[in-house]
Structure formats: structure tokens, C-alpha cells
Amino acid sequence: MRLLPGIGLAAVTALAPTAVVGQGYRLRLDSRFQTVAFRGVVLDSIPAADTVTGPGGGPATPDGYAVECTGGSSYCTFFRPGPTWRGAPLSTTADLTAWGFGAAGLSLHLTSRLGFDLGNADAWPGTTPAVQLLVGYAEYARQRATVRLGRQVATSRLGYYGFDGAGVTLRDEGRGLELVAYGGWGLARGAAIPVTSPALNPLDDFQPRRRQLVAGATAGWTTTQVDVRADYLREVDPRSDYFVSERFGVEAAVRPYPGVHVEGGADYDLAAGWWGSAELSGGYAVSRLAASVGVRRYRPHFDLWTIWGAFSPVPYHAVHAEADGRVTAQLRLRARGERYTFDDADVATPLVQAERKGSRWELGATLEPKDGWLLDAGYHREYGPGAAAVGLDASATWAPPSRPYRVSVHGSSLDRPLEFRFSEAVVKVYGAEAEWTVSDRVRANVGLDRYSEQRRRPDAAAFDWNQWRLTSRVVLQFGRGADLSRLPPAVRGMPGGRAER
């Protein structure tokens, strides 16, 4: 039996004969806490007559800050280091699945989050509102059909959309066919709150006054060698009856021979009248080696109600390849590279020659010298329009097979020069983490990291930004009812059918 993304263990449990005897539930509580600091900049100005010649030959303040003087203005502007904001976000996510309400296949799914920032400033995003309902729906699942009602999420190549409404899935397992239809009142992009929420008030005059209406459909066909899927999605502003967005996408995967796969897809923006993103790749995998090559085109999508809908986003085209192979029983090597080129933006820049091409690549190795030990290291480099980056990262993990704990240390370095800014940032991170599995129902971990940033520039704005970050997490699991161990192994192995490791 094949499940759509988002139909997890609860739907399978409702179909399993062992799951309909009496009531049952599964509750997972995931609490996380960390400390973090931010330091921005503050705009300042100085009379042009008070400036001096700075270290780079341009105008500067008497205390060494490079300034910008435009036109015939009598004042020049510059940025000073801003105050340090210290945040301490604390969040708890509750994931509940309940069944056994007198009808086989009927279940309830709830996922909510409670979050606060305990720091001295509103420095962490996503903590407003403090209580958020991420998912909350009733589901009736049978072998050929599934019906949902409430707050849910639709996932496809067109994106990740949350809405309050209804969804229906029809299946013909003998022919490998699936048909999904859904609709309702949409949520904000990337957040489980309506777009009209006061938490999004920085949108100001561009914020919609009513929630958009969402309607979509998905059709899929699956065989042992072919997967084909088509998606359609539209969003409408009920206040004006204008489209917020309307898109269509198709994707397919073909497995002609064992170890060989070819995948591709594309989407078309009906509202804007242009092709969006597309990709085509092929690969081969055996026991000791996996490799693939492909091409892709990426164009960002913006809702028409946003100010970005007035612009035509420029796509880029890329060619990429990657390989991952086991050299010995203990050593694995990996490599990946990509070359990309932006289309011509048709913008005249007589004083600036902007770069349109870029590349990125990375190399890495994983070593397992003995049972319980895992060593990993990587090097990556990127050069493209506006910026470049080069970095190293490494980690060592000790997880004895017969012990309920895991300990790891890690470190990384990132050097990021900026083409159009008078600055270059170098960030180094190192730290350690420990995890302890108390029982099948309780797991905890704690970590401590040191962030060290240096901003390289020849004036007084080259201030450092260093901090310690503490992280902690506790996961509690409760349950009553059906014994998950009695489900088929294939079902227990699904992402939604086993506890997170």
C-alpha cells in the first residue's frame, strides 16, 4: 500500500486490524531551549564638512567609520554597531494521534506549538503568537478513500501549503492510481497562521484584509518502474476575486533497470504566464557506489498580492553531478559540483559589470574506524554573483552500540567575502553535544557551541561578534492502545511509523 506524503502512521493504524479494538493514542512532546545573541547596525549621519580622509582614501568620521556622501547633500551617512539582543527561545511541540471513536478508520490528529522568548528582547522569530496550531484535523481512512477535515498541509512540487478546509484521497491500488482534491482558507506561506494575522503586520499596506481561498488537485500513477504525478493549485483573493497564484506542475521517475533511475519535472505559472522551475537527472546506484548527473532551472515564485509580483524574477540554469562511494568497509568518500548561469536581466548598469555565472562544489569523507565511532569532514567552496564562500567542517561522534548515550564534538569555519559591500566576514564555530536515551519514552540532549565572527574591513566598523550558544532538548512519548510492534515491518519502517532517532 502506498501512502501520500502527509498520511502517516495514524492512517495506517486506522486500517490495521489490531488498531480498531478500543481507544488508543500516541502523544509526543518535544521541548527545546537555546540561547542566542544578535547584533545589527544603526544608521547614523555626520555633516559633510566634518568628515576626514579614511584609511582607504575615502571620506570617514573622525572616529574612523567610512561614510557615504551622495550628490550635493550636506550630510553623509554611515552605520555604527547596534546593540546586542539576547534571546532565549523556549518551545514545546505536542503531536497527538488518537483513534478508537467507534468507527474503524476514524482518527484525530493534532500538532501544536507553544513558544516564548525568555531573553531581554524580541530577538527570535516565530514566537508570536505564543500558541500555534500547526495541524488539527479529523481523518476517516479506508482502503480506497481517505477524507480529512480541519487544518492540514498539502505538499507537492508546487510547495508546502497549509489551509483550513477539507481533503479527499481516492486510491485504486490494483492500477496504482491516486487522486487527491482539497480546498479551504489558506494560511500564510511558511507559517501556520493566516496572512491577516497581526504577527505579520510588518507587511503594512500590502497585507491582505481577507484570507485567500485555496483549491488544488493531484493525480498520480505508480508502477514498479514508473511514477508519474501532476499537481494543480490556485489561490484567490475573495475580496477582489483576483488570483493570488495559479500554477500547474508535473514530475516523473523512471526505473528501467535495477540501480538505474531517471527523474524530472517542471511547473508553469498560469497567473504570471511563464515557466517556473524544472529539472532532469539520472543516476546509477550499486552496493558500493552511487552517482548522478543532471540539469535544472530555478525561478522563484511570488504571490501576486506581494510587491514582488510587480517584478519578473530572473531564472538561472545549472548543470550538476555528484558521487558517493565506499572505498573500504570503514571509509566513504563523496563529491558534488554545480555550475550555474543567470539569464540576462535586461537592466542597464553602465558603471558596474555584474557577474552572471557561478559555481559551487564540495568534497567530504566519512570514516568508521571501529564500532561506535563516526568521523566526518568536508570542504566546500562557492563563487557567484555578489559573494563567495569557502568553508571547512568536521565532527567526531561516539555512540557505543550497547550504551544509551551518544557524544559528539564538531567544528567549522566559513569565510564569506562580499562583492558589493565593504566587508568580509569570517565565522568559526566549535562545540559539543551529548544525547541520552533514558528509555523508549524519554530522550534528552544538551549542547554548547562557541561562535566567533570577525568582520574584516579597514575602518572602525570591523567589530567582532562572538557568543556562546546553549541548546537543550527533551522528548517524551506516551501512548495507549494498539501495539505498534504488531504492524507489518514495512509499515513500521515508514517515516511516520517509528520514533525519531
N, C-alpha and C positions, 0 to 999 in steps of 0.2 A: 504493500500500500504506500503510495506517495502522498506526502503532505505538502501543502502550500507553505511558503515562508510565513511565519507568524502563527500557524496552527501547531501548537506544541504538544506536550505530553498530556495535558488535560483532555484534549480532543481524543487522543488515543486511549486514554484511561476510560473515557466515557464509552468507547466502543469495546473495550476488553470485558470478557465475561466476569472476571474477578473484580471489576470495579463498580458493579452496579448493586452489590449486596451491601445495603446500609449506607449511611452517610460517611463521608471522609473529607479530608482537607490536607493541603500542603501549604505551609507558611514559611517564608524565608525572609529574615530580617538582616539587612546589610547596613551596618553603621560605619561611617568613615569620618575621620577628622584629620586636619592638617593645618599647618601654619605657613603663611606666605607673605611676602612683602613686595610692594610695587613702589617704583619711584619714577615719576614722569618729569615733565619740564613745564616751566611757567614763562609765558610771553612777557617781555619787558621792552622798554624803549629808552632812548637817550637822544638828546639834541645832537644833530649832525655836527655842530660846531665843537662839541665836547669830545669827539672821537679822536683816537690816536692811531698810528700805524701799528698793526699787529704783527706777530711773528711771521705770518705768511705773506706780508706785504699789503694786505687789505686793511680796511678800517676796523677798529676794535674799541671796546670800552677801556677806560683807564685801568680797570682791574683784570683785563685780559680776555674778555669774551668777544669773539668775532661777531660783527654786526652786518646787517643788510640795509643798505641805503638805496632807495628806489626813486627814480625821477628827480624832481626838484623838491621833494619833501624835506622839511626842516628837521625831521626826526628819523632815526634809524632803529630798527627792531632787532632783537636777539632773544635767545632762550636761556634762562637760568635753570639749574637743577630744582625740581619741585620737591615738595615734602614727601616723606616716606609714609605710605599707607600700609598698615599691617592688618592682614586678615587672618581669621581663624575659622574657616567654614566647617560646620558640623552638619552632616546629612544622614538620614536613615531612610532606606528604601524598603518597603514592605511589598512582597509578592505573594498573593494568596490565590489558590485554586481550590474550589470546593465543589463537591458533587454529591449525588445521592438525594435528590429532591423529589423522589417518587416517580421519575420518568427516566428510563435508560437513555443516556446520551446528553442529558441536561447538566450543565456545569456553569459555574460562576468564576470569573477571572478579574482580579483587581491588582493593580500595581500603582502605588502612590509613594510620594517622597516628601519628607519633612526636612527642611533645611534652614539653617541660621548662620549668620556670620558673627562670631563672637569677638572679632577684632575691634580696633578703635576707629574703623572707617568702613564704609560700604565698598570694600575692595574686591569682593568675589562675585562674579556674575552668577545668575541662576538661583539666588536665594530669595527672590521676590517673584511671586508670592511665596510665603513660607511653606504652605501646603499645596502640593500639586498632584492632581490625579493624572497619571500617565496613561493608564489603561484601565477601563472598567466596563465590562460587557458580559452579558449572558449568552451562552452558546448552546445550541442544540445540534449535536453531531450524530449522523448516521453514516452508513457505508457509502451511500450515493449522494448525500447532501449534508451541508453544514450551514446553519443560519446563526448570525450574530446580531446583537442589538446593544448599542451603547457606545462608549468611547473606545476606539480601536485604531489600528495603524495599517495602512496599505503600503507594501514595499514592492517596488519594481525598478526597472532600469530608468524610469522617469523620476525616481526619487523616493523619499520617505515622507509620507503624508499622514498626519493624524486628523481625525474627524469624529464628530458625534453623530451617529446615524446607524444604518443597517448594512449588512453584507450577506450575500448568498454565494455559496460554492456548490457547484454540481460536478459530479465525477462519474466517469464511465471507465472503470479500471481495466475492463477487458480490452478496450480500444485505446487506452492511455490518454483519454481526453479529460480536460478540466475547463470549466467556465466559471468565472468569478465576476460578480457585479456588486457594486457598493455605491453608497451616496449618503450625504448628510451635510452638516455645517462644519466647515474646515477650521483647523487650528493654525496658529502661526507657523511659518516654516522653521523647523528645527527646535520648536518649543511646544510643550503640552499646555499652552494657554491660547485663548482666542486672540486674533490680531487686534481686537478692540480693547485688550486689557490695559489698564493704567501702567502696568510694568513695562509696556512698550511705548510710553509717551514720548521718548526722545524722537520718535518719528514725526511729532508735531503735526503740521498741516497735512502731511502726506498719509497720516494714519487713517485707514478706512473707518467709517462710522458703523458699519454692519459687517457681520461675519460673511465670508464668501461661501457659496454653495459648491460642494464638491461632488462629482459623479465620475465614476470610472468603471472600466471593464477589462478583464484579462482572459485570454483564451490560450490554452496550452495543449500540446500533443507530445507524448513521451513514449519512446520505444527503447529497446536495448541499445540501439545505435544512434538515435536521433532525439533531440529535444528542441522543440520549437515553441516560442512564446510571443504573443502580441499583446501590447498594452495601449489603452486609450484613457486619457484623463483630461477633464475640463474643470475649470473653476470660474464661477460667475459672481459678479458683484450684484446682489439682489436690489441694491438701491438704484442702480442705473441700468441693470440688465446687460452690462458690458462684460466682455470676457476679461478675467484676471489672467488666465492662461488656458491654452488648449494644445495638447501635444499627443503624438502617436509614436510608438516605438515597437521595434521587432528585434528579436535576437534568436540565435540558433546555435546548437552544439552538435557536432557530428563525431562519432567514434567508429570509423570504418574498420580498424584493425585493433587488436589488443595493444594498449600502450600509446596509440595514436589518437590525437584529438584536434579538432578544428572548431574554433568558436568565433562568432562575430555578431554584430548588432548595430543598429542605427536608430536615431529618433529624429522626428521632424516637428518643428514648432509651427502649428497651424495658425496660431494667432499672429505671430511675427512674420510668417511666410518665408522661413529659411530652415535649412538643415542644421541640426544641433551637433551632438557628439556621435562618433561612430568608431568602430574598432574591428579588427580582424587579426586573429592569431592562430598559430598552430604549434603543436608540441609533441614530444615523444618522451615516454617515461618507462624505464625498466627498474629493476631492483636496486641498481647502484647509481643510476643517472637519470635526471630529469632536465629537459631543455626545451625552450620555446622561443619563437620569434614572432613579431607582429608589427602592425602599423595601427595608428589611431589618430583620431581627430577630436579635439576637445573645444567646445564652445560653451561658455557659462549661460545659464538660463536665469532670467529675471522676470518676476511678475510684472504685468503691465501697469499695476497701480503704483509701483515704486518709481522714483525719479530715474532709476537706471533703465526703465523701459523706454526712455527717450533716446538712448544711445544704441549703437549697433556693436555688440561685443565682437572683437576680432578673434577668430579661432586660431589654433596652432595645429600643425601636423607633426607627427613623431614616428620614428622607427625605433624599435626596442628589441632586445634579446636578453635572455637570462639562462643560467645553468646552475644546477645544484647536484653535486656528485659526491659519493662516498669513496675516498681514496683507500682507506683501510677500515678495519672494523671500528676503530676509535676516532677517525678523522673524516670530517666532511668539509668540502670547500664550496663556496657559492660566489657567483659573479652576476652583475646586472649592469646594462648600459642603455642609454637612450639619447637620441639626437632629435631636436625639435626646431621648427621654424614657424614664426608667426606670419600670418597673411599681412599684406600691405594695408595699413590703417588709413591710407589716403588722406594723411594730415601733413601739411607743410610745416617743416621745422628747419628754417634756413640757418639757424645758428647752432643746431645740435644734430649730430649724426647718431640716431638711436640704434642700438643693436637689436636685430630681429631673430637671431639664431642663438641656440644654447644647447648644452649637453649636460648630462648627469650620469655618473657611474659609481659603482660600489663593489668592493671586494670583502669577503668575510670567510671565517673559518670557525668550526665548532669541533672541540676536542673532548672526548670522554675517556680520560686516561685509566680510570678504574670505576668500579661500581659506586654510584652516589655522587661522583664528581662530574661537573659540566663546565668547560671553559669556552668562552666565545669572544671573538674580537672582529672588528670591522673597520673599514676605511671608506669614506665616501667623499666625492668631490662634485661640485656643480658650478657651471658658469653660464650665465644667461643675461637677458635684458634687466638692467637695473642693479644687479647684485651677483655676488659669487659666494660660495661656501665650501669649506673643506673641514673635515672632522674625523675624529677617531673615537671609538668606543670599545670598551672591554668589560667583561664580567666573569666572575667565578662563583659557582653555586655548588653547595654541598648538601645533598639530600639523601642520607643513608636509607636504603630500601626498607629496613626494619624499624626505622625511627619515625616518630610522629612530627618531626620538625624539618625545616629547611632554612639554610643560612646562605646569604649571597652578598657579595661586595661588587661594586661597579664604579666605573669612571668614564668620563667622556670629555671631549674638547671640541669646540666649534669656533672657527674663525670666519667672520662674515663681513667682508668689505662691501661698501655700498657705492654704486657708481654716481648717483646724483645727489649724494649727501656728504657733508663734510665730517665724516665719522667712519670708524671701523670698530666693530665690537668683537671681543674675544671672550668666550664663556667657557669656564671649566666647571665640571660637576663631578663630585665623588661622594660615595655614601655606602650604606649597608642596610640590609633588610633581613628580618627574621620572621618566619611563619611557623605556627604551632597548631597542629590538628589535635584538639583536645579529645574529640570523639566524632562520631558520624554526624552529630548535630551542632558542634561548636568548632569554629576555626578562628584564629586571630593572627594578626601580623603587625609589625611595627617597623618603621624605617626612619633613617636620619640621613639627610643629604646636605652637602655644602655647595652653594652656588657662588662662583667668583667671576665677576664680569669686569672687564677693563674696556673703556671706550677710548680708543686711540685717536687723538686729534691734537693739533699743536696749540690749542688755546685753553682757556680756563674751564671750558665745558667738558673736558676729559675726566670727568669724575668716575669713580668706581661704584659698583652696585653689588655688594656682597651680602649674603644672608645664609642662615641655616633654615632648613625646612624639615619639620617633623610630620610624619604621617602615621596613622594607625587605622586599623580596620578590625571589626568583629562581625562574624557571620553566624547567625543562629538559625537552625532549621527545626520546624515542628511538623508533626503530621499524625493523622489517624485515618484508618480505613484500609484501602487496598494496599497490598504488599507489592511494591514495585518490582521485587525480585521475581515475581511470578509472571511478569510480562515477557514476551519473546525477546531474545538477545538483540535482534535488530532494532526493536523499539527502545530498549534501554540504552542503546548506543547513540540515539539521536541527540542533537544538541540540547533539546528541551527535556530529555528524558534522563539526565544524570546530573548530579550535583556538580557545581563548578569546582574545578580543581585549582 
